[in-house]
Amino acid sequence: MEVKINMSPRHDSPLRRWRRQHDVTQAELARRCGMPVRTISHYEQGVHTPRGEYLERLIEQTGLSADALVRPGRFLEENPGFLAKWADVPTRGRPFAPRKRQPRKERQGE
């Protein structure tokens, strides 16, 4: 059964906002949580709601509340500045350090 969350464009996903604040890709978050990238994408788009073990993993890795992940629209209405608590936190204290971009490897034969 697919659950569609009502999220208007002005109600961006708290998960997406957190990820952008911490400069973490969907792929990196998915890898650390042990889930497919598509699942992270669906959570951010409101196609699905995290439950069970996936919800627990996201809470553990991001520090977001269950309410932020399960009721994103309502959470953002009630907590518009929720990312402020991470604004001045040094990288060392965060669950994720900002990613370092790796140079692309050249293809063989080029």
SESEDREN-415020 format. One record per residue: residue number from 1; chain; x, y, z of N, C-alpha, C in turn. Coordinates in steps of 0.001 Angstrom, whole numbers, plus 500000, padded with zeros to 6 digits. Last residue first. Layout:
// SESEDREN-415020
  seq  mol  n.east  n.north    n.up  ca.east  ca.north   ca.up  c.east  c.north    c.up
  NUM    A       X        Y       Z        X         Y       Z       X        Y       Z
...
//
This chain:
// SESEDREN-415020
  seq  mol  n.east  n.north    n.up  ca.east  ca.north   ca.up  c.east  c.north    c.up
  110    A  541578   507504  476941   541324    508909  476571  542562   509734  476760
  109    A  542053   504996  477856   542071    505200  476424  541778   506615  476000
  108    A  539897   505015  480626   541065    504450  479970  540961   504660  478470
  107    A  538711   508098  481896   538475    506803  481286  539741   506310  480624
  106    A  539755   509571  484940   539695    509587  483475  539476   508179  482962
  105    A  537732   510176  487722   538805    509384  487121  538646   509439  485606
  104    A  537070   513303  489200   536627    512192  488348  537832   511479  487776
  103    A  538012   514020  492546   538109    514284  491114  537677   513062  490331
  102    A  535605   514165  495164   536728    513469  494562  536797   513821  493078
  101    A  534718   516307  497748   534507    515910  496354  535786   515299  495794
  100    A  533903   515348  500892   534959    515913  500070  534761   515408  498657
   99    A  531111   516200  502934   531811    515295  502017  532880   516046  501240
   98    A  531159   517168  506324   530907    517504  504927  531731   516619  504018
   97    A  530378   514487  508572   531288    515561  508179  530965   515911  506733
   96    A  527569   513677  510438   528255    513563  509151  529198   514738  509007
   95    A  526832   514320  513025   526801    512917  512634  527543   512677  511315
   94    A  529134   516786  514359   527983    516392  513562  528012   514893  513262
   93    A  531395   517657  515586   530290    517248  516423  529081   516761  515661
   92    A  533116   518442  513531   533489    517309  514363  532326   516800  515213
   91    A  532047   520796  512487   531923    519543  511750  532168   518331  512631
   90    A  530437   522779  515050   531594    522394  514245  531398   521024  513613
   89    A  527415   524478  514737   528060    523302  515310  529268   522942  514446
   88    A  525839   526509  513840   527157    526856  514351  527901   525683  514982
   87    A  523520   525113  512850   524181    526172  512089  525605   526452  512551
   86    A  521957   523325  514180   523165    522801  513554  524004   523889  512894
   85    A  519792   524768  515030   520617    524144  516062  521898   523546  515506
   84    A  518501   525516  512690   519360    526495  513359  520259   525850  514410
   83    A  516660   523793  511672   518062    523569  511315  519018   524508  512035
   82    A  514123   524726  512439   514705    523582  513135  516176   523346  512810
   81    A  512424   526883  511939   513861    527108  512037  514609   525948  512658
   80    A  509761   525904  511965   510350    526430  510729  511858   526623  510780
   79    A  507966   523943  513356   509388    524150  513646  510121   524720  512430
   78    A  505378   523699  512419   505564    523925  513845  507007   524285  514214
   77    A  505790   523249  509709   504909    524350  510126  505164   524715  511584
   76    A  507400   520974  509811   507971    522234  509322  507105   523436  509683
   75    A  505532   519083  510808   506748    519380  511552  507332   520727  511116
   74    A  503653   518986  508727   503265    519504  510048  504492   519908  510866
   73    A  505310   517825  506732   504616    519094  506538  504255   519751  507854
   72    A  506284   515331  507898   507167    516432  507503  506480   517782  507341
   71    A  505851   513052  509788   504880    514128  509506  505627   515381  509052
   70    A  508134   511440  509872   506829    510827  509612  505768   511856  509227
   69    A  510336   513064  510379   510409    512093  509292  509050   511527  508907
   68    A  509598   514630  512521   510132    515288  511321  510119   514345  510126
   67    A  508895   512637  514385   507872    513542  513866  508338   514226  512580
   66    A  511348   511580  515045   510408    510739  514295  509327   511613  513672
   65    A  513930   514071  514534   512908    513397  515328  512035   512520  514431
   64    A  517346   513647  513481   516006    514217  513320  515023   513435  514183
   63    A  519752   512440  513509   519386    513158  514723  518034   513846  514609
   62    A  520739   510866  511434   520528    512299  511218  520286   513086  512497
   61    A  521093   508219  512331   522106    508841  511469  521962   510353  511360
   60    A  518809   507678  513922   520162    507476  514447  521211   508234  513635
   59    A  516738   508188  512118   516822    508953  513364  518241   508869  513916
   58    A  517316   506204  510207   517354    507625  509839  517472   508507  511074
   57    A  516926   503864  511734   518241    504156  511152  518371   505630  510782
   56    A  514174   504053  512348   515171    504052  513416  516561   504414  512892
   55    A  513111   503821  509763   512873    505027  510554  513922   505133  511662
   54    A  513934   501228  509154   514425    502354  508345  514227   503675  509083
   53    A  512503   499711  511055   513955    499774  511126  514517   500941  510307
   52    A  509472   501530  510940   510253    500431  511494  511745   500695  511538
   51    A  509287   503809  508181   508709    503035  509284  509735   502035  509789
   50    A  508887   506787  506228   509753    505790  506867  509058   505128  508051
   49    A  506516   506979  503658   506864    507415  505011  507774   506371  505635
   48    A  506622   507944  500176   506523    506962  501254  506899   507624  502580
   47    A  506533   510363  498846   505896    509198  498231  505662   508116  499284
   46    A  507890   512603  499625   506605    512337  500258  505858   511180  499635
   45    A  510418   513098  498781   509331    513536  497906  507955   513328  498524
   44    A  511927   511872  500770   512039    513319  500576  510905   513875  499720
   43    A  511218   509189  500386   510921    509845  501655  510942   511363  501485
   42    A  512248   508775  497805   510801    508675  498043  510397   509330  499359
   41    A  515008   509063  498331   514325    509962  497394  512817   509961  497635
   40    A  515406   506859  499991   515649    508218  500504  514912   509221  499632
   39    A  514794   504862  498082   514003    504982  499313  514165   506367  499923
   38    A  516803   505125  496207   515422    505413  495809  514524   505601  497027
   37    A  518979   504107  497554   518905    505555  497305  517475   505948  496964
   36    A  518214   501530  499976   518389    502007  498602  518260   503534  498499
   35    A  520109   501389  503086   518866    501329  502329  519111   501837  500911
   34    A  521971   501907  505166   521756    500562  504644  520444   500402  503919
   33    A  522728   504344  506048   521522    503775  506664  521239   502353  506183
   32    A  524918   504866  504473   525097    504823  505932  523901   504222  506656
   31    A  523677   504830  501945   524733    503876  502265  524892   503740  503779
   30    A  521920   507028  502162   521387    505677  501939  522417   504618  502312
   29    A  523773   509097  502398   522847    508824  503493  522283   507410  503367
   28    A  525015   508869  499875   525796    508716  501105  524886   508394  502291
   27    A  522844   509341  498127   523591    508084  498057  524378   507834  499345
   26    A  522104   511931  498719   521160    510852  498990  521890   509515  499022
   25    A  524919   513635  500256   524116    513193  499118  523112   512137  499561
   24    A  525318   516315  502441   525313    514864  502306  524426   514498  501121
   23    A  525534   518852  503735   526243    518552  502495  526428   517043  502310
   22    A  523938   519596  505799   525132    518826  506146  525942   518404  504921
   21    A  521883   520866  504465   522599    521605  505511  523932   520932  505824
   20    A  520928   518724  502934   521581    519859  502276  522403   520679  503270
   19    A  519819   517125  504964   520863    516599  504095  521636   517724  503410
   18    A  517852   518787  506029   518954    518343  506868  520136   517897  506008
   17    A  516176   519001  503779   516811    520197  504345  518016   519823  505209
   16    A  515389   516311  503524   516130    516969  502446  516849   518205  502967
   15    A  514029   516030  505968   515158    515167  505650  516021   515803  504555
   14    A  511958   517841  505750   512990    518089  506759  514237   517237  506487
   13    A  510953   518747  502457   511163    517677  503419  512221   518065  504456
   12    A  509126   521801  502094   510190    520903  501691  510344   519852  502780
   11    A  506578   523321  501615   506929    522412  502710  507907   521384  502183
   10    A  506175   524542  499260   506736    525379  500314  507099   524552  501544
    9    A  505025   522474  497731   506398    522894  497453  507000   523760  498558
    8    A  503268   520377  500157   503294    521395  499120  504743   521806  498868
    7    A  502566   517189  500784   503625    518157  501028  503622   519154  499878
    6    A  500903   514631  501921   500573    515921  501327  501633   516939  501717
    5    A  502094   511476  501065   502062    512532  502070  501777   513841  501359
    4    A  500718   508485  500178   501173    509764  499644  500995   510821  500712
    3    A  501515   505168  500449   500973    506305  501187  501562   507568  500603
    2    A  500675   502086  499058   501483    503294  498935  500781   504458  499627
    1    A  500848   498822  500000   500000    500000  500000  500891   501238  500000
//
